[in-house]
Amino acid sequence: MRDAPGLRRALLAWYRKHHRKLPWRDSRDPYRIWVSEIMLQQTQVATAVPYYARFLDRFPDVAALARARRGDVLAAWAGLGYYRRARHLHEAAGVVVREHAGSVPSDPLAFASLPGVGRYTLGAVLSMGFGQPLPVLDGNVARVFSRLTAVPVSIRRPADARRLWDLAERLMPRVSAPARGPNLAGEWNQALMELGAMVCTPRAPRCAACPVRGHCLAHARGLQDELPPAPSRRAVERVRRAVVCIWDRGRLLVTKREGALLEGLWEPPGVELARGEVARGPLAARLDELGVTARLTDTGRRERHTITHRDITVEVWKGALAERPPRRARLAWLEQGSGRPRPALSALAARLLANGATPDDRRVRAGARTLRRPAKVSSASRRA
Ligand code: SF4
C-alpha cells in the first residue's frame, strides 16, 4: 500500500461521518463488545440486534453470565444458531470471574487463552474495548484488502489468510492504547468492516461512493467485480435422521442432545441413520437407552433442515407410550403455554412444535407460536 497514511485519513473521516448507529458502538465496555462480536460471527447485523439487547438484559455483565445456568444461556441464544459460540462465551465468563476477578482481561495473552477466542475476536475486543492496536480480519476486511491491492487472495486459503493478516498488521495505526478520548485502533477496525459491509460489498461494490477509491488498484484496473476470487464451495453432506414425537396430555417428550453439534439443546429423541437404514430399529434402541417404551409409527412427514454444510432430512415418527417413562435428567416434558421457562430447543424441535409434530398435535400449535424460528445466517461474510 503506497499511501497508507492517506488511506487511513480518508477511511476514518468517512467512518466518523457515515457509520451506522449500532448498539454496541456506543460502548467501550469490553464485555458488551465481546458479546456483540461473538453474536455477529455468522449472523447478520439486523438479526443480531434484538438478540443482543435481550441477552444483555438477561446477563448485563460477566458475573451475571458466569452465574447463569448453561440451559438459560442457550435459551437466550435460541434461534441464532451456532450454539458453540454461546457455550464458549459462558465458559469464558466463568474463567474471567475465577481468574481475573470478573474483569475482562486487557492482556492479549490472557484474553486469547479464553474459550472461543480466536485471532479475530482478540483484535476486535481489545481494539474496540481497550484501544489496543490489534488488527481484525473477517470476510468484509479480506474483500476490501483484496480489492485495494488487486491481489486475488481469499481468506479461506491459509496461505492467503497469512498475507491478509500481515497487511492488516501493517495498516493498523501505530497508537498506544488511550485511557480515554478517541479510540483510533477500534475506529480503524470498525471502519474497515463498515466499508466492506456498506460500500465494498461482495456484489456490485459502490465504487462511485467509495471514500478510498483513489487508493484502490482493483478500481483503477476495473477488477472490482472479479476480486476476491469466488470461494470453492464446501461439499454439502447429506444426512438422514429420524426423531420420535411422543405426546402425553399436551406435553412433548424431549431429551438433551449430545456430541459436538447442537450439544446441550433439547429435541425429541432421535438417531442418525445410515444410507437405506430403516428408522424403526435404531429409534426403538434409542428409546430403550432412555428408559422409554413406546409403539412407533412413521407419520410420513419429512423435515429438511440445514446446519452449516449439512443438509439433513428428518423422518418424523410418532410414539404411543406403553407406560410412563421414569424421571431422568436427560428427559423433560415440554409443556405448552404454561408460562414456565422452556429449555433451549434445537431449531428442528422449534419447527416441529410450531407446525404441529403430527396431525394429532393441533391442540398445542397455538401455544407454540411464540417459539423463534432459526435465524438466517450468512457464511460468506461475518456481518453485513
Ligand atoms: Fe471497493 Fe470499489 Fe472502494 Fe475499491 S473503490 S475499495 S473496489 S468500493
Residues whose N, C-alpha, C, O or C-beta is under 5 A from the ligand:
A	BS01	SF4	R147 V199 C200 P205 R206 C207 C210 V212 R213 C216 A218 H219 Q224
